Amino acid sequence: MKTVKFELETLTCPSCIKKIEGKLKKIDGVKDPQVLFNASKVKAQIDESKVEASKLEETITKLGYPVLSSKVS
């Protein structure tokens, strides 16, 4: 498992958390997605044999939240 972290543009409402976490939880290979509202960051554990970090970034962007940076560790 790898940890992926994304920095987003400023999140505007707490419902953003449920929206992003809900979509990421549905992706096979994603575990424990967390949105840090005040920091405008998202982090999750991924199984790289099932999903690439770029899939998560694409999903977040399609929801209307531009990703400023990403990191996999």
PDB file of N, CA, C and O in Angstrom:
ATOM      1  N   MET A   1       0.843  -1.186   0.000  1.00  0.00           N
ATOM      2  CA  MET A   1       0.000   0.000   0.000  1.00  0.00           C
ATOM      3  C   MET A   1       0.886   1.246   0.000  1.00  0.00           C
ATOM      4  O   MET A   1       1.926   1.295   0.657  1.00  0.00           O
ATOM      5  N   LYS A   2       0.450   2.226  -0.741  1.00  0.00           N
ATOM      6  CA  LYS A   2       1.129   3.517  -0.802  1.00  0.00           C
ATOM      7  C   LYS A   2       0.165   4.589  -0.302  1.00  0.00           C
ATOM      8  O   LYS A   2      -1.054   4.424  -0.363  1.00  0.00           O
ATOM      9  N   THR A   3       0.726   5.679   0.189  1.00  0.00           N
ATOM     10  CA  THR A   3      -0.080   6.823   0.600  1.00  0.00           C
ATOM     11  C   THR A   3      -0.007   7.882  -0.487  1.00  0.00           C
ATOM     12  O   THR A   3       1.077   8.245  -0.943  1.00  0.00           O
ATOM     13  N   VAL A   4      -1.166   8.372  -0.898  1.00  0.00           N
ATOM     14  CA  VAL A   4      -1.212   9.468  -1.867  1.00  0.00           C
ATOM     15  C   VAL A   4      -1.789  10.685  -1.170  1.00  0.00           C
ATOM     16  O   VAL A   4      -2.711  10.578  -0.361  1.00  0.00           O
ATOM     17  N   LYS A   5      -1.234  11.842  -1.494  1.00  0.00           N
ATOM     18  CA  LYS A   5      -1.697  13.102  -0.913  1.00  0.00           C
ATOM     19  C   LYS A   5      -1.892  14.108  -2.041  1.00  0.00           C
ATOM     20  O   LYS A   5      -1.071  14.218  -2.951  1.00  0.00           O
ATOM     21  N   PHE A   6      -2.993  14.833  -1.957  1.00  0.00           N
ATOM     22  CA  PHE A   6      -3.305  15.858  -2.938  1.00  0.00           C
ATOM     23  C   PHE A   6      -3.580  17.174  -2.233  1.00  0.00           C
ATOM     24  O   PHE A   6      -4.275  17.206  -1.218  1.00  0.00           O
ATOM     25  N   GLU A   7      -3.046  18.239  -2.761  1.00  0.00           N
ATOM     26  CA  GLU A   7      -3.360  19.572  -2.267  1.00  0.00           C
ATOM     27  C   GLU A   7      -4.344  20.177  -3.261  1.00  0.00           C
ATOM     28  O   GLU A   7      -4.092  20.196  -4.466  1.00  0.00           O
ATOM     29  N   LEU A   8      -5.461  20.668  -2.744  1.00  0.00           N
ATOM     30  CA  LEU A   8      -6.514  21.218  -3.590  1.00  0.00           C
ATOM     31  C   LEU A   8      -6.607  22.725  -3.444  1.00  0.00           C
ATOM     32  O   LEU A   8      -6.052  23.314  -2.516  1.00  0.00           O
ATOM     33  N   GLU A   9      -7.332  23.345  -4.395  1.00  0.00           N
ATOM     34  CA  GLU A   9      -7.689  24.738  -4.183  1.00  0.00           C
ATOM     35  C   GLU A   9      -8.569  24.766  -2.947  1.00  0.00           C
ATOM     36  O   GLU A   9      -9.048  23.718  -2.514  1.00  0.00           O
ATOM     37  N   THR A  10      -8.790  25.908  -2.382  1.00  0.00           N
ATOM     38  CA  THR A  10      -9.555  26.034  -1.148  1.00  0.00           C
ATOM     39  C   THR A  10     -10.920  25.364  -1.247  1.00  0.00           C
ATOM     40  O   THR A  10     -11.679  25.618  -2.183  1.00  0.00           O
ATOM     41  N   LEU A  11     -11.224  24.509  -0.282  1.00  0.00           N
ATOM     42  CA  LEU A  11     -12.542  23.895  -0.205  1.00  0.00           C
ATOM     43  C   LEU A  11     -13.497  24.907   0.414  1.00  0.00           C
ATOM     44  O   LEU A  11     -13.139  25.612   1.357  1.00  0.00           O
ATOM     45  N   THR A  12     -14.700  24.974  -0.114  1.00  0.00           N
ATOM     46  CA  THR A  12     -15.625  26.030   0.305  1.00  0.00           C
ATOM     47  C   THR A  12     -16.705  25.588   1.283  1.00  0.00           C
ATOM     48  O   THR A  12     -17.312  26.427   1.949  1.00  0.00           O
ATOM     49  N   CYS A  13     -16.955  24.284   1.380  1.00  0.00           N
ATOM     50  CA  CYS A  13     -18.031  23.853   2.275  1.00  0.00           C
ATOM     51  C   CYS A  13     -17.759  22.454   2.821  1.00  0.00           C
ATOM     52  O   CYS A  13     -17.093  21.649   2.169  1.00  0.00           O
ATOM     53  N   PRO A  14     -18.269  22.168   4.007  1.00  0.00           N
ATOM     54  CA  PRO A  14     -18.062  20.847   4.597  1.00  0.00           C
ATOM     55  C   PRO A  14     -18.662  19.705   3.774  1.00  0.00           C
ATOM     56  O   PRO A  14     -18.206  18.567   3.888  1.00  0.00           O
ATOM     57  N   SER A  15     -19.664  19.982   2.956  1.00  0.00           N
ATOM     58  CA  SER A  15     -20.239  18.909   2.140  1.00  0.00           C
ATOM     59  C   SER A  15     -19.247  18.417   1.087  1.00  0.00           C
ATOM     60  O   SER A  15     -19.411  17.330   0.532  1.00  0.00           O
ATOM     61  N   CYS A  16     -18.220  19.219   0.815  1.00  0.00           N
ATOM     62  CA  CYS A  16     -17.154  18.803  -0.107  1.00  0.00           C
ATOM     63  C   CYS A  16     -16.495  17.525   0.411  1.00  0.00           C
ATOM     64  O   CYS A  16     -16.108  16.656  -0.370  1.00  0.00           O
ATOM     65  N   ILE A  17     -16.373  17.421   1.714  1.00  0.00           N
ATOM     66  CA  ILE A  17     -15.728  16.265   2.330  1.00  0.00           C
ATOM     67  C   ILE A  17     -16.466  14.988   1.953  1.00  0.00           C
ATOM     68  O   ILE A  17     -15.852  14.039   1.466  1.00  0.00           O
ATOM     69  N   LYS A  18     -17.781  14.957   2.174  1.00  0.00           N
ATOM     70  CA  LYS A  18     -18.574  13.769   1.884  1.00  0.00           C
ATOM     71  C   LYS A  18     -18.547  13.441   0.397  1.00  0.00           C
ATOM     72  O   LYS A  18     -18.475  12.273   0.015  1.00  0.00           O
ATOM     73  N   LYS A  19     -18.605  14.459  -0.432  1.00  0.00           N
ATOM     74  CA  LYS A  19     -18.620  14.273  -1.878  1.00  0.00           C
ATOM     75  C   LYS A  19     -17.331  13.605  -2.360  1.00  0.00           C
ATOM     76  O   LYS A  19     -17.377  12.628  -3.107  1.00  0.00           O
ATOM     77  N   ILE A  20     -16.189  14.130  -1.935  1.00  0.00           N
ATOM     78  CA  ILE A  20     -14.894  13.591  -2.367  1.00  0.00           C
ATOM     79  C   ILE A  20     -14.644  12.219  -1.750  1.00  0.00           C
ATOM     80  O   ILE A  20     -14.296  11.277  -2.463  1.00  0.00           O
ATOM     81  N   GLU A  21     -14.815  12.094  -0.441  1.00  0.00           N
ATOM     82  CA  GLU A  21     -14.560  10.812   0.220  1.00  0.00           C
ATOM     83  C   GLU A  21     -15.473   9.723  -0.334  1.00  0.00           C
ATOM     84  O   GLU A  21     -15.035   8.592  -0.540  1.00  0.00           O
ATOM     85  N   GLY A  22     -16.740  10.058  -0.578  1.00  0.00           N
ATOM     86  CA  GLY A  22     -17.697   9.083  -1.103  1.00  0.00           C
ATOM     87  C   GLY A  22     -17.279   8.528  -2.452  1.00  0.00           C
ATOM     88  O   GLY A  22     -17.355   7.321  -2.680  1.00  0.00           O
ATOM     89  N   LYS A  23     -16.840   9.393  -3.342  1.00  0.00           N
ATOM     90  CA  LYS A  23     -16.403   8.954  -4.676  1.00  0.00           C
ATOM     91  C   LYS A  23     -15.133   8.122  -4.598  1.00  0.00           C
ATOM     92  O   LYS A  23     -15.014   7.104  -5.280  1.00  0.00           O
ATOM     93  N   LEU A  24     -14.182   8.547  -3.772  1.00  0.00           N
ATOM     94  CA  LEU A  24     -12.921   7.818  -3.679  1.00  0.00           C
ATOM     95  C   LEU A  24     -13.112   6.435  -3.061  1.00  0.00           C
ATOM     96  O   LEU A  24     -12.434   5.487  -3.457  1.00  0.00           O
ATOM     97  N   LYS A  25     -14.027   6.305  -2.097  1.00  0.00           N
ATOM     98  CA  LYS A  25     -14.289   5.015  -1.454  1.00  0.00           C
ATOM     99  C   LYS A  25     -14.812   3.984  -2.445  1.00  0.00           C
ATOM    100  O   LYS A  25     -14.642   2.782  -2.241  1.00  0.00           O
ATOM    101  N   LYS A  26     -15.444   4.446  -3.513  1.00  0.00           N
ATOM    102  CA  LYS A  26     -16.026   3.540  -4.504  1.00  0.00           C
ATOM    103  C   LYS A  26     -14.993   2.990  -5.489  1.00  0.00           C
ATOM    104  O   LYS A  26     -15.295   2.071  -6.250  1.00  0.00           O
ATOM    105  N   ILE A  27     -13.795   3.536  -5.480  1.00  0.00           N
ATOM    106  CA  ILE A  27     -12.752   3.091  -6.412  1.00  0.00           C
ATOM    107  C   ILE A  27     -12.044   1.870  -5.819  1.00  0.00           C
ATOM    108  O   ILE A  27     -11.544   1.917  -4.695  1.00  0.00           O
ATOM    109  N   ASP A  28     -12.009   0.779  -6.588  1.00  0.00           N
ATOM    110  CA  ASP A  28     -11.339  -0.442  -6.145  1.00  0.00           C
ATOM    111  C   ASP A  28      -9.855  -0.170  -5.930  1.00  0.00           C
ATOM    112  O   ASP A  28      -9.181   0.371  -6.806  1.00  0.00           O
ATOM    113  N   GLY A  29      -9.360  -0.543  -4.774  1.00  0.00           N
ATOM    114  CA  GLY A  29      -7.948  -0.347  -4.464  1.00  0.00           C
ATOM    115  C   GLY A  29      -7.682   0.868  -3.591  1.00  0.00           C
ATOM    116  O   GLY A  29      -6.540   1.111  -3.200  1.00  0.00           O
ATOM    117  N   VAL A  30      -8.730   1.640  -3.278  1.00  0.00           N
ATOM    118  CA  VAL A  30      -8.580   2.825  -2.425  1.00  0.00           C
ATOM    119  C   VAL A  30      -9.059   2.477  -1.019  1.00  0.00           C
ATOM    120  O   VAL A  30     -10.141   1.920  -0.838  1.00  0.00           O
ATOM    121  N   LYS A  31      -8.242   2.810  -0.036  1.00  0.00           N
ATOM    122  CA  LYS A  31      -8.585   2.545   1.356  1.00  0.00           C
ATOM    123  C   LYS A  31      -8.433   3.823   2.171  1.00  0.00           C
ATOM    124  O   LYS A  31      -7.459   4.560   2.018  1.00  0.00           O
ATOM    125  N   ASP A  32      -9.392   4.071   3.025  1.00  0.00           N
ATOM    126  CA  ASP A  32      -9.340   5.150   4.010  1.00  0.00           C
ATOM    127  C   ASP A  32      -9.073   6.548   3.424  1.00  0.00           C
ATOM    128  O   ASP A  32      -8.138   7.223   3.854  1.00  0.00           O
ATOM    129  N   PRO A  33      -9.887   6.988   2.447  1.00  0.00           N
ATOM    130  CA  PRO A  33      -9.699   8.358   1.957  1.00  0.00           C
ATOM    131  C   PRO A  33     -10.129   9.371   3.030  1.00  0.00           C
ATOM    132  O   PRO A  33     -11.152   9.192   3.691  1.00  0.00           O
ATOM    133  N   GLN A  34      -9.343  10.422   3.189  1.00  0.00           N
ATOM    134  CA  GLN A  34      -9.640  11.455   4.178  1.00  0.00           C
ATOM    135  C   GLN A  34      -9.458  12.830   3.549  1.00  0.00           C
ATOM    136  O   GLN A  34      -8.451  13.106   2.896  1.00  0.00           O
ATOM    137  N   VAL A  35     -10.456  13.688   3.760  1.00  0.00           N
ATOM    138  CA  VAL A  35     -10.358  15.071   3.303  1.00  0.00           C
ATOM    139  C   VAL A  35     -10.108  15.938   4.524  1.00  0.00           C
ATOM    140  O   VAL A  35     -10.867  15.895   5.492  1.00  0.00           O
ATOM    141  N   LEU A  36      -9.046  16.720   4.475  1.00  0.00           N
ATOM    142  CA  LEU A  36      -8.712  17.644   5.558  1.00  0.00           C
ATOM    143  C   LEU A  36      -9.216  19.020   5.124  1.00  0.00           C
ATOM    144  O   LEU A  36      -8.527  19.750   4.412  1.00  0.00           O
ATOM    145  N   PHE A  37     -10.416  19.358   5.559  1.00  0.00           N
ATOM    146  CA  PHE A  37     -11.120  20.543   5.077  1.00  0.00           C
ATOM    147  C   PHE A  37     -10.317  21.827   5.257  1.00  0.00           C
ATOM    148  O   PHE A  37     -10.122  22.568   4.293  1.00  0.00           O
ATOM    149  N   ASN A  38      -9.849  22.103   6.465  1.00  0.00           N
ATOM    150  CA  ASN A  38      -9.143  23.369   6.731  1.00  0.00           C
ATOM    151  C   ASN A  38      -7.820  23.490   5.980  1.00  0.00           C
ATOM    152  O   ASN A  38      -7.373  24.597   5.681  1.00  0.00           O
ATOM    153  N   ALA A  39      -7.191  22.352   5.673  1.00  0.00           N
ATOM    154  CA  ALA A  39      -5.916  22.368   4.965  1.00  0.00           C
ATOM    155  C   ALA A  39      -6.089  22.216   3.455  1.00  0.00           C
ATOM    156  O   ALA A  39      -5.125  22.357   2.703  1.00  0.00           O
ATOM    157  N   SER A  40      -7.325  21.927   3.005  1.00  0.00           N
ATOM    158  CA  SER A  40      -7.618  21.675   1.585  1.00  0.00           C
ATOM    159  C   SER A  40      -6.728  20.570   1.027  1.00  0.00           C
ATOM    160  O   SER A  40      -6.115  20.711  -0.031  1.00  0.00           O
ATOM    161  N   LYS A  41      -6.676  19.462   1.774  1.00  0.00           N
ATOM    162  CA  LYS A  41      -5.865  18.323   1.350  1.00  0.00           C
ATOM    163  C   LYS A  41      -6.678  17.037   1.399  1.00  0.00           C
ATOM    164  O   LYS A  41      -7.638  16.907   2.159  1.00  0.00           O
ATOM    165  N   VAL A  42      -6.262  16.099   0.567  1.00  0.00           N
ATOM    166  CA  VAL A  42      -6.870  14.772   0.535  1.00  0.00           C
ATOM    167  C   VAL A  42      -5.745  13.765   0.656  1.00  0.00           C
ATOM    168  O   VAL A  42      -4.693  13.922   0.036  1.00  0.00           O
ATOM    169  N   LYS A  43      -5.965  12.722   1.460  1.00  0.00           N
ATOM    170  CA  LYS A  43      -4.991  11.647   1.518  1.00  0.00           C
ATOM    171  C   LYS A  43      -5.737  10.320   1.543  1.00  0.00           C
ATOM    172  O   LYS A  43      -6.868  10.229   2.021  1.00  0.00           O
ATOM    173  N   ALA A  44      -5.073   9.288   1.014  1.00  0.00           N
ATOM    174  CA  ALA A  44      -5.669   7.955   0.970  1.00  0.00           C
ATOM    175  C   ALA A  44      -4.569   6.917   0.815  1.00  0.00           C
ATOM    176  O   ALA A  44      -3.452   7.224   0.400  1.00  0.00           O
ATOM    177  N   GLN A  45      -4.911   5.694   1.154  1.00  0.00           N
ATOM    178  CA  GLN A  45      -4.043   4.549   0.916  1.00  0.00           C
ATOM    179  C   GLN A  45      -4.505   3.907  -0.388  1.00  0.00           C
ATOM    180  O   GLN A  45      -5.707   3.761  -0.615  1.00  0.00           O
ATOM    181  N   ILE A  46      -3.560   3.521  -1.247  1.00  0.00           N
ATOM    182  CA  ILE A  46      -3.941   2.854  -2.480  1.00  0.00           C
ATOM    183  C   ILE A  46      -3.130   1.571  -2.672  1.00  0.00           C
ATOM    184  O   ILE A  46      -1.969   1.485  -2.271  1.00  0.00           O
ATOM    185  N   ASP A  47      -3.763   0.591  -3.287  1.00  0.00           N
ATOM    186  CA  ASP A  47      -3.103  -0.632  -3.715  1.00  0.00           C
ATOM    187  C   ASP A  47      -2.735  -0.397  -5.173  1.00  0.00           C
ATOM    188  O   ASP A  47      -3.599  -0.424  -6.049  1.00  0.00           O
ATOM    189  N   GLU A  48      -1.459  -0.169  -5.428  1.00  0.00           N
ATOM    190  CA  GLU A  48      -1.007   0.197  -6.774  1.00  0.00           C
ATOM    191  C   GLU A  48      -1.196  -0.918  -7.802  1.00  0.00           C
ATOM    192  O   GLU A  48      -1.092  -0.670  -9.004  1.00  0.00           O
ATOM    193  N   SER A  49      -1.466  -2.126  -7.354  1.00  0.00           N
ATOM    194  CA  SER A  49      -1.751  -3.202  -8.306  1.00  0.00           C
ATOM    195  C   SER A  49      -3.184  -3.095  -8.837  1.00  0.00           C
ATOM    196  O   SER A  49      -3.539  -3.749  -9.817  1.00  0.00           O
ATOM    197  N   LYS A  50      -4.002  -2.267  -8.183  1.00  0.00           N
ATOM    198  CA  LYS A  50      -5.402  -2.104  -8.586  1.00  0.00           C
ATOM    199  C   LYS A  50      -5.718  -0.724  -9.131  1.00  0.00           C
ATOM    200  O   LYS A  50      -6.597  -0.583  -9.981  1.00  0.00           O
ATOM    201  N   VAL A  51      -5.013   0.303  -8.654  1.00  0.00           N
ATOM    202  CA  VAL A  51      -5.352   1.678  -9.054  1.00  0.00           C
ATOM    203  C   VAL A  51      -4.104   2.556  -9.007  1.00  0.00           C
ATOM    204  O   VAL A  51      -3.227   2.366  -8.164  1.00  0.00           O
ATOM    205  N   GLU A  52      -4.041   3.512  -9.919  1.00  0.00           N
ATOM    206  CA  GLU A  52      -2.944   4.472  -9.932  1.00  0.00           C
ATOM    207  C   GLU A  52      -3.409   5.775  -9.286  1.00  0.00           C
ATOM    208  O   GLU A  52      -4.601   6.086  -9.278  1.00  0.00           O
ATOM    209  N   ALA A  53      -2.475   6.515  -8.756  1.00  0.00           N
ATOM    210  CA  ALA A  53      -2.786   7.793  -8.112  1.00  0.00           C
ATOM    211  C   ALA A  53      -3.466   8.745  -9.087  1.00  0.00           C
ATOM    212  O   ALA A  53      -4.294   9.561  -8.683  1.00  0.00           O
ATOM    213  N   SER A  54      -3.126   8.648 -10.354  1.00  0.00           N
ATOM    214  CA  SER A  54      -3.717   9.535 -11.359  1.00  0.00           C
ATOM    215  C   SER A  54      -5.228   9.347 -11.466  1.00  0.00           C
ATOM    216  O   SER A  54      -5.942  10.290 -11.808  1.00  0.00           O
ATOM    217  N   LYS A  55      -5.721   8.149 -11.180  1.00  0.00           N
ATOM    218  CA  LYS A  55      -7.168   7.889 -11.199  1.00  0.00           C
ATOM    219  C   LYS A  55      -7.862   8.694 -10.105  1.00  0.00           C
ATOM    220  O   LYS A  55      -8.946   9.234 -10.326  1.00  0.00           O
ATOM    221  N   LEU A  56      -7.249   8.776  -8.934  1.00  0.00           N
ATOM    222  CA  LEU A  56      -7.826   9.551  -7.846  1.00  0.00           C
ATOM    223  C   LEU A  56      -7.821  11.034  -8.192  1.00  0.00           C
ATOM    224  O   LEU A  56      -8.805  11.738  -7.971  1.00  0.00           O
ATOM    225  N   GLU A  57      -6.697  11.498  -8.739  1.00  0.00           N
ATOM    226  CA  GLU A  57      -6.595  12.911  -9.126  1.00  0.00           C
ATOM    227  C   GLU A  57      -7.657  13.254 -10.169  1.00  0.00           C
ATOM    228  O   GLU A  57      -8.303  14.298 -10.087  1.00  0.00           O
ATOM    229  N   GLU A  58      -7.831  12.374 -11.141  1.00  0.00           N
ATOM    230  CA  GLU A  58      -8.842  12.589 -12.182  1.00  0.00           C
ATOM    231  C   GLU A  58     -10.245  12.656 -11.577  1.00  0.00           C
ATOM    232  O   GLU A  58     -11.051  13.502 -11.964  1.00  0.00           O
ATOM    233  N   THR A  59     -10.533  11.772 -10.636  1.00  0.00           N
ATOM    234  CA  THR A  59     -11.846  11.734  -9.983  1.00  0.00           C
ATOM    235  C   THR A  59     -12.099  13.015  -9.214  1.00  0.00           C
ATOM    236  O   THR A  59     -13.186  13.584  -9.304  1.00  0.00           O
ATOM    237  N   ILE A  60     -11.114  13.478  -8.461  1.00  0.00           N
ATOM    238  CA  ILE A  60     -11.258  14.706  -7.676  1.00  0.00           C
ATOM    239  C   ILE A  60     -11.483  15.906  -8.598  1.00  0.00           C
ATOM    240  O   ILE A  60     -12.333  16.755  -8.330  1.00  0.00           O
ATOM    241  N   THR A  61     -10.720  15.965  -9.675  1.00  0.00           N
ATOM    242  CA  THR A  61     -10.842  17.070 -10.632  1.00  0.00           C
ATOM    243  C   THR A  61     -12.217  17.068 -11.297  1.00  0.00           C
ATOM    244  O   THR A  61     -12.823  18.125 -11.472  1.00  0.00           O
ATOM    245  N   LYS A  62     -12.707  15.895 -11.665  1.00  0.00           N
ATOM    246  CA  LYS A  62     -14.031  15.794 -12.304  1.00  0.00           C
ATOM    247  C   LYS A  62     -15.151  16.240 -11.370  1.00  0.00           C
ATOM    248  O   LYS A  62     -16.208  16.675 -11.825  1.00  0.00           O
ATOM    249  N   LEU A  63     -14.918  16.132 -10.066  1.00  0.00           N
ATOM    250  CA  LEU A  63     -15.910  16.603  -9.096  1.00  0.00           C
ATOM    251  C   LEU A  63     -15.911  18.129  -8.974  1.00  0.00           C
ATOM    252  O   LEU A  63     -16.785  18.707  -8.329  1.00  0.00           O
ATOM    253  N   GLY A  64     -14.931  18.768  -9.595  1.00  0.00           N
ATOM    254  CA  GLY A  64     -14.875  20.227  -9.581  1.00  0.00           C
ATOM    255  C   GLY A  64     -13.876  20.816  -8.609  1.00  0.00           C
ATOM    256  O   GLY A  64     -13.959  21.995  -8.266  1.00  0.00           O
ATOM    257  N   TYR A  65     -12.927  20.000  -8.160  1.00  0.00           N
ATOM    258  CA  TYR A  65     -11.925  20.461  -7.204  1.00  0.00           C
ATOM    259  C   TYR A  65     -10.537  20.336  -7.834  1.00  0.00           C
ATOM    260  O   TYR A  65      -9.946  19.256  -7.801  1.00  0.00           O
ATOM    261  N   PRO A  66     -10.011  21.412  -8.401  1.00  0.00           N
ATOM    262  CA  PRO A  66      -8.693  21.347  -9.042  1.00  0.00           C
ATOM    263  C   PRO A  66      -7.587  20.929  -8.061  1.00  0.00           C
ATOM    264  O   PRO A  66      -7.516  21.417  -6.933  1.00  0.00           O
ATOM    265  N   VAL A  67      -6.735  20.018  -8.523  1.00  0.00           N
ATOM    266  CA  VAL A  67      -5.609  19.525  -7.733  1.00  0.00           C
ATOM    267  C   VAL A  67      -4.400  20.398  -8.043  1.00  0.00           C
ATOM    268  O   VAL A  67      -4.009  20.538  -9.202  1.00  0.00           O
ATOM    269  N   LEU A  68      -3.814  20.980  -7.010  1.00  0.00           N
ATOM    270  CA  LEU A  68      -2.639  21.847  -7.184  1.00  0.00           C
ATOM    271  C   LEU A  68      -1.351  21.042  -7.181  1.00  0.00           C
ATOM    272  O   LEU A  68      -0.410  21.376  -7.901  1.00  0.00           O
ATOM    273  N   SER A  69      -1.297  19.978  -6.374  1.00  0.00           N
ATOM    274  CA  SER A  69      -0.097  19.140  -6.323  1.00  0.00           C
ATOM    275  C   SER A  69      -0.480  17.758  -5.790  1.00  0.00           C
ATOM    276  O   SER A  69      -1.510  17.583  -5.138  1.00  0.00           O
ATOM    277  N   SER A  70       0.387  16.779  -6.091  1.00  0.00           N
ATOM    278  CA  SER A  70       0.153  15.428  -5.590  1.00  0.00           C
ATOM    279  C   SER A  70       1.485  14.797  -5.203  1.00  0.00           C
ATOM    280  O   SER A  70       2.545  15.182  -5.695  1.00  0.00           O
ATOM    281  N   LYS A  71       1.398  13.809  -4.303  1.00  0.00           N
ATOM    282  CA  LYS A  71       2.607  13.142  -3.821  1.00  0.00           C
ATOM    283  C   LYS A  71       2.239  11.691  -3.463  1.00  0.00           C
ATOM    284  O   LYS A  71       1.209  11.438  -2.838  1.00  0.00           O
ATOM    285  N   VAL A  72       3.089  10.756  -3.867  1.00  0.00           N
ATOM    286  CA  VAL A  72       2.913   9.350  -3.539  1.00  0.00           C
ATOM    287  C   VAL A  72       4.109   8.929  -2.701  1.00  0.00           C
ATOM    288  O   VAL A  72       5.256   9.189  -3.064  1.00  0.00           O
ATOM    289  N   SER A  73       3.835   8.280  -1.585  1.00  0.00           N
ATOM    290  CA  SER A  73       4.942   7.803  -0.734  1.00  0.00           C
ATOM    291  C   SER A  73       4.621   6.442  -0.162  1.00  0.00           C
ATOM    292  O   SER A  73       5.428   5.878   0.577  1.00  0.00           O
TER     293      SER A  73
END
